[in-house]
């Protein structure tokens, strides 16, 4: 995992949802870095969902991304 300060140094240009429940996203920035954002969620007693924690992982570098689409095989 990396710190969010690395993400603050750049501008996110695109994102794509990985999971149907919205707990993981791919993020691409203008420097060509590819991140995965993980939302740790918890269900409350009233049935609503609350984001408990955010985790960010640098996956690697790509060409400048304008669009991200996650394909599950």
Secondary structure, 3 states (H helix, E strand, C coil): CCCHHHHHCCCEEEEEECCCCCCEEEEEECCCEEEEEEEEEEECCCCCEEEEEEEEEEEEECCCCCCCCCCCC
